[in-house]
Amino acid sequence: MTTPNTNNAGTTTTTLLCAGDPLIDMTFITTCTGMTDKWFYKLIQQGQFPKPIKLGRSSRWRKSEVETWMQQRVADSRGA
């Protein structure tokens, strides 16, 4: 998702990343959830977890996408 911004010249530019939606790594995800990286990579292969953003050999995820995924899991487990 891109975010339109207005710069000092009054023109609109598009920003791909912002401080409000940082990129997070698998260590962050596994620490927050208590689940293993193998489990998450299996979910990615099955299309059940957001695909990573590849930066060289590193994988990162938008924090907002992971949070949305978590919120949906909570809602699903509670029958919402």
C-alpha angles and dihedrals in degrees: 000000000000128000122214115226133182115228129206091273090060095248124126119245130182122238120200096192134030137178089253091065108034126183114253131197133227092261089060091048095048092045092052096045104032089227125123127256089238089060092052094047089051089053090050090053089050092049092244099115130046115275114247126251105239116222105179105301093339128094123212135174132206107255091223092057092051091046091050090050091050093048090052091051090052091048092047093050091052095047095248 
